[in-house]
Amino acid sequence: MKSIKRNTVVTMVLAGLLGLGGCADMSTRDKDTAIGAGVGAVGGAILTGGSAIGTVGGAAVGGLIGNQVGKPK
């Protein structure tokens, strides 16, 4: 069961990274938001043992942080 969860997380991360290839015309803030959401999703999944709620929560928090990092000064 653990290997199935691990494979699912790895597949989602790889799909997310490949999806970022289509982000060439995004603003820096949009890119930072997307990267933050991806990193947050992975972190949330790791910290909660692959829980869907942890993954979604991590993505939301990471996206918010990435959005604020990319805010113009």
Steps between C-alpha positions, in 0.01 A plus 500: 500500500785740580659446160171584327478830687865577432457423129191719487684793658800457269271486196316815611827686556635399158174599331512835677857564393422408140196727516719794595658478156188669365542800730732703277261793466412520870606795714762451769232518768292233326805274471585552868141410592508181292839396635391572857187290453702211360758510777226537761310201361809282517582623851144447619495149355828411666408645838161327511603167349321555169173630642287675238404771747865560588596518133224747413566705813871513423428609144272779622749629756790470255304684232422785737862528606621487140249767404626733770864435413429601140322823597656814349676719753 
